[in-house]
């Protein structure tokens, strides 16, 4: 295969591997979202994966009507998720991209590009041989 084609293939492989690594959960990350409601009596922490890590209820909120408490919990959860999104540049309200799916798609693209580069290199090699035979 041509040297430049090999380098492009290597670069695509590196991108696919990097995306695969970002899809792996990292427990050591400090990225989180904090939210509260009911004057701080309901507190929520969301992790970088969008899942709730903590839900703290002050004992005083247990006196609330269940509908009111549920509404305050929703307010706190949504505030935590908004806080998390604010710390993730480029993240749209629709949610994060799926790095694993993107890695799989790029893996397919990588395979197609490498196949096409091989075919192109074979074609160039054939043309060179024919020119040398003349």
Beta strands, then each sheet from edge to edge (+ up, - down):
strand 1: 32-37
strand 2: 42-47
strand 3: 52-57
sheet 1: 1+ 2- 3+
end
